Amino acid sequence: IGMGRTVVELFYDVISPYSWLGFEALCRYQHIWNIDLHLRPAFLGGIMQQTGNKPPAMLPKRGEYMLKDVKRMAKYYQVPLEIFRDDFQRILNTSSLPAMRFITAIDMTQPQYLEPLSREFWIHFWSQ
């Protein structure tokens, strides 16, 4: 009797560089790890607001660590993510709500495009 595949749900927002790193690792290794990956677009701004949480970049020590950590992980996972200190202000002044609404609509109507579309938004936010 074989074991069933483990279902992994990735709730993500394209504004988050950590989400991109997790997304790429899970997409890349899902067959090797024998997981059933379910991509779940979610609006991080709404989650932060409802939980009273703050983005890591808003806290100076966390922001400093995040810069090093994301650069190290992007290199390790070979994700073309570029992050600089001045990106924090740009991203804090950007709402991902329209992007996440569009991604959610695609998930509901044309789910075969969810993975490549999400990746394009990350490239837009974090590589270009």
C-alpha positions in Angstrom: 0.0 0.0 0.0 1.6 3.3 -1.1 1.3 6.4 0.9 -0.8 9.2 -0.5 0.7 12.5 -1.7 0.9 15.2 0.9 -1.1 18.3 0.0 0.8 21.5 0.4 -1.2 24.8 0.1 0.9 27.9 -0.5 -0.9 31.1 0.4 1.1 33.9 -1.3 1.1 37.5 -2.4 3.4 38.7 -5.2 4.5 41.7 -3.1 6.4 39.3 -0.8 9.9 38.3 -1.8 9.8 35.4 0.7 6.6 34.1 -1.0 8.5 34.1 -4.3 11.3 32.0 -2.9 8.9 29.5 -1.3 6.9 29.4 -4.5 9.9 28.6 -6.7 11.2 26.0 -4.4 7.8 24.2 -4.1 7.1 24.5 -7.9 10.6 23.2 -8.7 10.6 20.3 -6.3 7.0 19.2 -6.1 7.5 16.1 -8.1 10.7 15.1 -6.3 9.1 15.7 -2.9 5.9 13.9 -4.2 3.6 16.7 -3.0 0.3 17.9 -4.4 0.9 21.7 -4.6 -2.1 24.0 -4.4 -1.4 27.6 -5.1 -3.6 30.0 -3.1 -3.4 33.7 -4.0 -4.0 35.8 -0.8 -3.8 39.5 -0.2 -1.0 40.0 2.4 -2.0 43.6 3.1 -5.4 42.5 4.3 -3.9 39.8 6.5 -1.4 42.2 8.0 -4.2 44.7 8.7 -6.5 42.1 10.3 -3.7 40.7 12.5 -2.1 44.0 13.5 1.2 42.7 12.0 3.8 44.9 10.3 5.9 44.0 7.2 9.5 43.0 8.3 10.9 46.0 6.4 9.1 48.4 8.7 11.2 47.3 11.7 14.8 48.4 11.2 16.6 45.3 12.6 14.3 42.9 10.7 14.7 45.0 7.5 18.5 44.7 7.8 18.3 41.0 8.3 15.7 40.6 5.5 18.0 42.2 3.0 20.8 39.8 3.7 18.5 36.8 4.1 16.6 37.3 0.8 19.8 37.9 -1.2 21.3 34.7 0.2 18.2 32.7 -0.5 17.7 34.1 -4.0 21.3 33.1 -4.8 20.8 29.6 -3.3 17.6 28.9 -5.1 18.7 30.8 -8.3 15.7 33.1 -8.3 16.4 36.4 -10.2 15.2 38.4 -7.2 16.9 41.8 -6.6 16.4 43.5 -3.3 17.9 46.8 -2.1 17.2 49.0 0.9 15.3 51.6 -1.1 13.0 48.9 -2.4 11.3 48.8 1.1 9.9 52.3 0.7 8.8 51.6 -2.9 7.0 48.3 -1.9 5.4 49.8 1.2 3.9 52.5 -1.1 2.6 49.9 -3.5 -0.6 47.9 -3.1 -0.7 44.4 -4.5 -4.5 44.4 -4.3 -5.1 44.9 -8.1 -2.5 42.3 -9.0 -3.8 39.8 -6.4 -7.4 40.3 -7.7 -6.3 39.7 -11.2 -4.3 36.6 -10.2 -7.3 35.3 -8.2 -9.6 35.8 -11.2 -7.2 33.8 -13.4 -7.1 31.1 -10.7 -10.9 30.9 -10.9 -11.2 31.0 -14.7 -7.9 29.8 -16.3 -6.0 28.0 -13.5 -3.4 26.6 -15.9 -2.0 30.1 -16.1 -1.7 30.7 -12.4 1.9 29.6 -11.9 3.4 31.5 -14.9 1.3 34.6 -14.3 2.2 34.8 -10.6 5.9 34.4 -11.6 5.6 37.3 -14.0 4.2 39.6 -11.3 7.1 38.7 -9.0 9.6 39.4 -11.8 7.8 42.8 -12.3 8.0 43.6 -8.6 11.4 42.2 -7.7 13.5 41.9 -10.9 12.8 44.8 -13.1 
